[in-house]
Amino acid sequence: MKTRYGRNQGQQRPRLRRENLRKGIYLLPNLFTSASLFAGFYSIVATLNGDFSRAAWAIVVSMLCDGADGRIARLTSSTSRFGVEYDSLADLVSFGVAPAVLAYEWALKPYGNWGWSAAFLFVVCGALRLARFNVQIDTIESVTFNGLPIPASAGLVAATVLLLYKFGYAGPTRHVAILLVIFLLAFLMVSNVKFLSFKELELRRRKPFAALVGIILLLILIANEPQILLFCLFSLYVLHGPVWRAVRWRTRKLAPAQDIGEPAEPAGQTRFAIEREDKEIRP
């Protein structure tokens, strides 16, 4: 005769097996994450083969896939902890290692040890940025990012390479430009500067007609001058964080005296009105 404890154990085991069989992963968003990882790995291969332009374009394609997987996961309610961790690992390869290898092979190699050290600094700051994001994902607001996102950093590196390729700057200009960009991006990734996330854009809701026209014009400009437009877009995004912070700091510094501790006058009453009321009350 089975005990009550043994009977409960026998009933729980098949239930646990069924729950384990039901567990799985969401296929569609993780396929886009895999495509992003594939494009990032292809960028590394293209860099090693000396095809730097194609390597830069592969990073841009990886960014598009990375943006799509998050949107699809939110639209289909298929977000999961597995997807977050897989996306972070793919981002480290596609937007950390790939642009660092591209920058080193294309522009930083003449600097010797300082060149690969700068490339490693970019990778480690990107890894720290991803680790901090994963730790703070449930505690920070979704409207802004704390620090420059690593895809934007990789996008600016790729856009800089494409822009210099377009205008044929093959001399010392590219070495200095890429070195400065790498150090700036590494600092912004681990900083506390706020950057807009654009996660609150509800594409399913109605938008003004001008928004559709603006997007179409932007696509036309990108199709005709992709190198220039991509560089301008990534540069504006990277710079808007420090500028936004400087404006807010300046606003707080120039705040009125009453905002820093002086008592404000009662609402709806002026000083003369209060004095007049006091005189009327006195006998």
N, C-alpha and C positions, 0 to 999 in steps of 0.2 A: 504494500500500500504506500503510495507516494505521500510525502509530507506536503504541507501547504507551501513551504519554501521551495521544494523541488518542483512543484507544479507551476509556480510562477516563473521559475527559471526556464522551464521548458516552453512556456508560452512566450517569453521575451526573446528567445533566440531566433525563432522564425521571423518575428517582427523586426529585429535588428537586421537580419539578412535582407528582408524586403526593402527597408529604408536605405541600406547600402546600395542595393541594385538601382533604386530610384535616383541616387545621387549621380551627378554628372556635371558637365560644363555647358555653358551657353555657346553654341557653335558660331553664330554669325559675328558677334563682336570680336571673338578670339581669332577668327579668320582674318579680320582686318588688322588685328594686332600682329598676327603672323606675317601678313603682307608688309606691314611697316618694318618688322625685323628683317625680312628678306631684302627690302630695298636698302636698309642700312648696311647689311652685310655685303650687298652688291656694290655699294659705294666704296667700302674698304677694298674690295677686289679691284674695282676700276682705278682706285688711287694707286694701288701697288703695280698696276699695269701701265701707269702713266697717263691715263685718260681722265684728267682732272675735271674737265667740263662735265662729262657724263657722271662722275662721282658726285659733283655738286647737285646736279639735277636729281640724282637718286635720293639725296637727302630731302629735297623738296617733295618728291613723291612719297617718301616715308612720312613726312609731316601730314600730308593729306590723308593717308591711311590712318595715322594716329588720331587725327581729329575726327575721322569718321567712326572709329570704334567706340569712342566715348559717347558721341551723339546717338549712335544706334543702340548702345546699351541703355541710355536714359529713355529713349523713345519707346523701346520695347520692354522696359522694366526688367532687363536682364543683367543688371549690375551684380557683381559677386566679389568676394574677397580674392578668389583665384584670379579673376580678371584684373583686379587692381595690381596684384603682385606681378602677374605676367606682363602687364603693360609697363610697369616700372623697369623690369629686366630688359624688355625690348627697347625702352627709351634710352637706357644706359648704353646699349650697343649702337643704336641708330643715331642718337643725338649727343652722345658723349664720346665714344671711341671713334666712330666714323668721321665726324668733323675734325677731331683732334689729329687723326692720321692724315686727313686731307690737308689740314693747315701745315703740319710738319713737313710732309713730302713736297708740298707746292711752294712754301714760303719760308718755313722756319729752319730748314735743314742747314743753311749756311751759318746759323748761329751756334752750331755744335751742341754742347751740353745745355746751354741756355735755351736752345730751340726745343729739344725734346722735353726739357723741364717745363717750359711754358705750355706745351701740349698736354703734359701730364697734369698740370695745374687745372686746365680746363676740364679734364676727365674727373678728377677727384672732387672739384667743386660741383660738377654736375651730379655725381653720386651722392654727395652730401645734401644737395638740393632735393633730390628724389627721396632720400631717407627722411629728411625733415618733413617733406610733404606727406609721406605715408603715416608718420607719427601724428601729424596735426590735422589729418583729413577729416576727423570727426569733431574738431574743436574750433576750426577757423571758418570764417564766412566764405561762401562760395562766390561772392561778387568780385573779390580781389585775390591775387596770389601774393604770398609772402616771399618776396624774392623773384628774380626773373626766371620764368619757366625754361627748362632746358631745351624744349623744341624751338622756342624763339631764339635762343642762343645759337643753336645749330643752324637755324634758318638764316641768321645774319652772316655767319661764316660762309655758308654756301652762296648767299646772294653777293657777298663781297668778292668771292672767287669768280662768279659769273660776270659781275660788272667789270672787273679788271680784265677778264678775258675778252669781253666785248670791245673794250677800248685799247687792247693790246699793250697794257702796262706790264712788261715782262722784266723791268729793271729793278732797282732797289726800292721802288715805290711799293711794290707788293709785299716785300719783306717787312717793311716798317708798318704798313697798314694792317696786315694780318697780326703782327705781334701786338700792336696796340689794341686791336679788336679782341684778341684772346684774353689779354689781361683785364680789359674792361668788363667783358662778359663773365669771366670767372668771379670778379668781385661782386657784380650785381646778382649772380645766382645765390651767393651765400649771404647777401645783405638782407636787411629788413625792409627794403623799399617795396611799396605796394604797387602791383600791376593789375590792370583790369583783366578779368578772366573770360568775359563774354559768355559765361555759362548760363546766364539768365535770359539769353535771347530765345524767345519762344517762336520758333519758325512756323509752328502750326497756327498761331494766332494771326489776325489781320494786321497788316502793316500799311503805312502810308504809300500811296502810289509812287511818290518820289523815291522811296527806298528801292523799289524794283528797278526804276530807271537808273539810279545810281549804281546798283550792282551790275546791271548790263553794261554801263559805260566803263566800270572798273574791269570787267572781263574783256572788253574790247581793247582797253589799254594794255592789259597783261598779254593778250594775244599778239599785239603788235610790238611792244617793247617790254618783254618779260623781265629781262635782266634789270632794267632801270626801275620798273615798277616794284619788283620784288625787293630790291635794295631799299627803295624809299619806304615801303610798307614796314619792313622789318626794322629799319632805322627809327621810324616814328614810334613804333611800339616799344623799342628798347629805351628810347629817350623820354617817353611820356611819363615813366615812373619817377625818375629823378626830378623832372620838371614839376610834376604834380606835388612831390614832397617838398620841393623848394617853395612853391607857391603857398602851400599850407603853412609851412614854417614862417614865411613872411607875413601871412595873414594873422597868425597868432601873435607875432611880435608887434605888429601895428594895431592890435586890438585896443579899443577905448579903455580908458582908465577904470571905468565902472565894471569892466569884465574881469579885472584882476583884483577886485576886493572892495572898491569904493561903493558905499550904499547907493542904490538907485532910488529915485524919487517915486512916490506912489503913482500907480497907473491912473491916468485921467486927471491928475492934479499937478499944478505947477507950484513953485515955491511961493509965488505971490498969492496964489489962491489959499494956500495953507496959512500964511501970515494974516490974510484978511479974515479968515475964519476964527483965528485966535483972538483978533481984536474984537470981533463981534461977541465972542463968548465972555470976554473980560467985562466986569461991571463998570 
